[in-house]
Amino acid sequence: MTSYTHLRRRLRTSPQMRELSAAVSFSHKDFIQPLFIDETIHEREAMPSLTGVNRDTIDSACRQIEQDLKNGVTKFLLFPVPQNKSDDPSDFSFFVKALRTLRTRFGHSIWMAADVCLCAYTLHGHCGIMHANGGHVLNAETNERLAAYTLQLSQAGADCIAPSDVMDGRVKAIRLILDENQFHTVSIMSYGAKFQSSFYGPFRQAGRCSLEQHHGQLLDRKTYQISLFNPADAVASAKRDVDEGADLIIVKPASLYQDIIYRLHREIHQPLVAYHVSGEYQGVELLAREGLLARDKGHIEVWTGLFRSGVHAVISYASREAKNWIDKIEY
Ligand code: PBG
C-alpha cells in the first residue's frame, strides 16, 4: 500500500524553507521615529517612563537626527513640550522655531511630521479649548486654533501635519487652510482610529500633559477619543477622515487593535500607520529589562503582527533600532 506523509513541519525544517515560506516582510524604511522637543530644559533628559527615549533641546535633537540618519532613519514625528501653558493657547512659537531650525539644518534629507494638538499647551491637559463650565471640550473653537497652528508649522517647513486631538472635522479644517495657503503638498496623517486608552500613560508623563494633576471636571478623554467598545465608530471615523482629505490614517494603540487594522486594510484605500504607543512599547521594554524576553525579538514580533494585519508603516519609539534588528532577523 502506498502511503505518504502529510507534514506541515516540512515547511519549517530549515532556515531556507522558513525564508521561502515567509509572507510578511518589512524594512526600516517603513518606520517613523518620534522625537520630543522640550522648551523647559537646557540639556537632553532621559525619560524614566520610556526606556531609551529622551526629551531633547533643539540642539540635542539636531545631534540625535544626525545619528539617526546614519542608522537609516529619515522620518520623524515631532512633539513639542512647551514652557507656557494656558486655557486658550495661541503661542506656538517654540515648536515653530524647532521645525524651522531642523528644516534649515537637514533640508529634505528628513521627513518631518508635526503633532498638532493643544494638550501640551493647555493647563487642564485636554486636547482642546474647554467650555467655560469645564464640562466639555469645544469642537469648532478647537478646530479653528488647530488650523492656525497648522499654518504656522507648514510655513516653518513641516512635510506632514499629524492631528492627534480627535475633534470632529479637524482634517477638513486643516486641509482647507493648507489649500488656501498653497500648501498643496503638505500631507495629513490623521489619527483616524484613536482609542481612549490607558496605554498612553508613559507618554503623558513624558510630555507633562497628564489630566489627573489638574483636578478639572473632566478627568478623562472619553468625550472625544473613541470608545474601545465601539469598533464601528473607529471604522467610520477613519473613513470620514479619508473623505475630508487625510492622506495617511493612524490606528492607535496598535497591537491591541489589530482587528481595526485588518478591517481598515480591507475597507479604506489610503496607507495605514500603526502607532505602537508608549504603554505598549514600555511593556516590551520592562519584560526585556527583567530578562523575560529579548528586546529586539520582542519588538520585531510586535511589528510583524502589525504588518501581517495590513499596516504600511509603524510609529515606534524603537524605530532607530529597526535597520539593525531587521537585518538580523533569523527565520
Ligand atoms: C496627545 C497625544 C497622546 C499621544 C500622542 N499624542 C496622548 C493622548 O492622547 O492621551 C500618545 C502617544 C503614546 O502614548 O505613545 N494628543
Boltz pocket constraint, residues with backbone or C-beta under 6 A from the ligand:
constraints:
  - pocket:
      binder: B
      contacts: [[A, 115], [A, 117], [A, 119], [A, 127], [A, 164], [A, 165], [A, 199], [A, 200], [A, 201], [A, 202], [A, 203], [A, 204], [A, 221], [A, 276], [A, 277], [A, 278], [A, 279]]
      max_distance: 6.0
